[in-house]
Amino acid sequence: MMFIHFDSSDGEECDNCGTPHTIMHMSTGHRDRSVNLCLGCLSALVQVLGHASKKLRLEGNSKSPY
């Protein structure tokens, strides 16, 4: 199970760049791991995942109906 919470938090640092203000907290239920990201790092992650998704679709590997 994965839990993603979008909310601003002044108390957490971004796990990627260290910015003291985060916008996203993601944690997994089966592993004791969580990730906090600032808006800039979250935007970069969204771009990378979008690019990877397009590449997979072009290669015909997508089983998603979207």
C-alpha positions in Angstrom: 0.0 0.0 0.0 1.2 3.5 -0.8 0.0 6.7 0.7 0.6 10.1 -1.0 -0.3 13.2 0.8 -0.1 16.6 -0.9 0.1 19.4 1.6 2.6 22.1 2.5 4.8 21.4 5.5 7.3 23.8 6.9 8.7 21.2 9.4 10.0 18.7 6.8 13.0 19.0 4.5 13.0 17.8 0.9 14.8 14.5 0.8 16.2 15.4 -2.6 17.5 18.9 -2.3 17.1 19.9 1.4 14.6 22.7 0.9 12.9 23.3 4.2 9.4 23.5 2.8 7.8 20.4 1.3 4.6 19.9 -0.7 4.4 16.1 -0.9 4.8 13.2 1.6 4.8 9.6 0.3 5.0 6.6 2.4 4.7 2.8 1.8 2.9 0.4 4.0 5.0 -2.7 3.5 8.3 -1.0 3.9 9.4 1.5 6.5 10.2 4.2 4.0 8.8 7.7 3.4 9.8 10.5 1.0 9.2 14.2 1.3 9.6 16.4 -1.8 9.5 20.2 -2.4 7.5 21.7 -5.3 10.6 21.9 -7.5 11.6 18.3 -7.0 8.0 17.1 -7.3 7.7 18.9 -10.7 11.0 17.3 -11.9 9.7 13.8 -10.8 6.4 14.4 -12.7 8.3 15.4 -15.9 10.5 12.3 -15.7 7.6 9.9 -15.0 5.6 11.5 -17.9 8.6 11.0 -20.2 9.0 7.4 -19.1 5.3 6.7 -19.6 5.4 8.1 -23.2 8.5 6.1 -24.0 6.9 2.9 -22.8 3.7 3.6 -24.8 5.8 4.2 -28.0 7.6 0.9 -27.4 4.3 -0.9 -27.1 4.9 -2.0 -23.5 1.9 -0.3 -22.0 -0.9 -2.4 -20.7 -2.7 0.7 -19.4 -6.0 1.7 -21.0 -5.0 5.3 -20.9 
